[in-house]
């Protein structure tokens, strides 16, 4: 049941040093590209980073992404502004990211979603580090690595946070 996978998903910030196989990277990207988008624009774009120097650079330039230094992989999720407006890009990329996070934990791979946009300073840092063109808006960097230990299931269901209109 998909709910079982969702309950296992956690933001993981320490990883085993084992590299992630290409087939599993492809599975992450397939999951991302199966996400819904407004008006079916499919404006998300992905940059796959496995270069250790570039991963370490992220950890030094983005204080919220320190775990990048030991991650096996970072996927920079961007929206193409020639295809869709920023009105939809953040939501559409968020759906793609969530699909990747769930696919990762289903493969016993940990992940951590670190926002880039809408913070202009972080956007500039990533544009410069990765030579990202102006028409691509960096939304987030998602770090991945094999789990050092299994994640614990958590149930956050709370009916007090729900309003029913019947």
Secondary structure, 3 states (H helix, E strand, C coil): CHHHHHHHCCECCCECCCCCCHHHHHHHHHHHHCCCCHHHCCCEEEEEECCHHHHHHHHHHCHHHHHHHHCCEEEEEEEECCCCCHHHHHHHHHHHHHHHHHHHHHCCEEEEEEECCCCHHHHHHHHHHHCCCCCEEEEEEEEEEEECCCCCCCCCCCHHHCCCCC
